[in-house]
C-alpha cells in the first residue's frame, strides 16, 4: 500500500480578530474572557458553547 499523505494543520490566526490591541468580535458572556463570538448578518454565535444573540 502507498503511504498516506498527512495534511499539515494550519496555524490558528488569532491575530485576525484584533485591531489596534482590542478585539473586533465580542466575547461570550457564558464562557468568559478569551472566547470570542462569530459575527454573522443576523446573529452572534459562540463556537464553544453555542450561545446565540440575534440582532433586531
Secondary structure by P-SEA (a helix, b strand, c coil): ccbbbbbcccccccccccccccccccccccccccbbbbbcccbbbbcccbbbbbcc
